Amino acid sequence: MNKQGSIVLRDIVILIIVFSGIIALASVFVNDLGDTYSNTNMTLSYNQDAIGETQLSNTSQTWKEIGNRLGSGNLGDMLIGTFQAAAEILIEIIKAPATFTNMLTSILTDIGVSESITNILGLIITATLYIVIVFVMISAFLQGGKL
């Protein structure tokens, strides 16, 4: 029995991905504005590498390599690129709660919250998100419902 308006696992994962994407795009936007107008205050305080601790640039580099394989025209490279893309998507979905927490704690640190508090908050948020996901999955399988 599925209640109308209930939140399911896919909703939680989508919300995490959307929020992380908004933070990533906002950091790129502010950094670009700072570069355009030569405002070092903006680029130093809202640095896209600090938000996510180079995780965003590593992910973009990985997708650049996958894109080069897919666009090579060689059937073998395209096949390998397709499998790499599928694996990368799965890995990013599994890492979504940790990525979300990493970005949130980086922002809190940047606005002046003590590092000891952000570390504790990060641990609590990451553990809570993973526990919610695991219990929703277990509950769905035991009740024969959908994820």
Buried (B, 14 or more C-beta within 10 A) or exposed (E): EEEEEEEBBEEBBEEBBEBBEEBBEBBBEBBEEBEEEEEEEBBEEBBBEBBBEEBBEEBEEBBEEBEEBBEEEEEEBEEBBEEBBEEBEEEBBEBBBBBBBBBBBBBBBBEEEEEEEBEEBBEEBBEEBBEBBEEBEEEBEEEEEEE
